[in-house]
């Protein structure tokens, strides 16, 4: 059986209390002239199937460096999440199509 190696893109974020947490980068979504990063939070407990998806808005700081800020609008967060799920479904459909060849 052929084994595929999965690369993970780990992003370390530091909160305002100085606590650092590792997240897995999933993708970036553009919505209403803003960019949002989609991250997978680490599992809280070993028996959890998957971690929680975190959506942060990308905002340049005064030096032009990208920073991630919380999305404080639940409606926008839901729209971005739905775009992410659509993108994920398209990728799965594409993979299934490739397997059928």
Steps between C-alpha positions, in 0.01 A plus 500: 500500500631842406543733793475874448697739715286784626672830555363714776540871524528584867445861607589619849282780633569696816207658681499823701597304815814366331360146468612326180278242330568298186233486230493319169458738206223380268439780249440869442157625387422840346166651595372857457843657438654324802712189533432240766730220609344165588688310771444170673535532877673222691282231652408575859467135599641181351157350434390790279474411133613837366598840628295814464525723192612854581435793264715812533503814286837593352582862576829676420667675792675840482806332343294327232543159666196273507340451840203281586206652685181342628197525278251686719204459263329160525319552170825560310667213683217268391525619137877441497450155655245411231745612228764280662262202506413559132871509414556180697212326321639608161841355590342171606298486177815572300689221679217256432501601134876438479461154658239405238744558211 
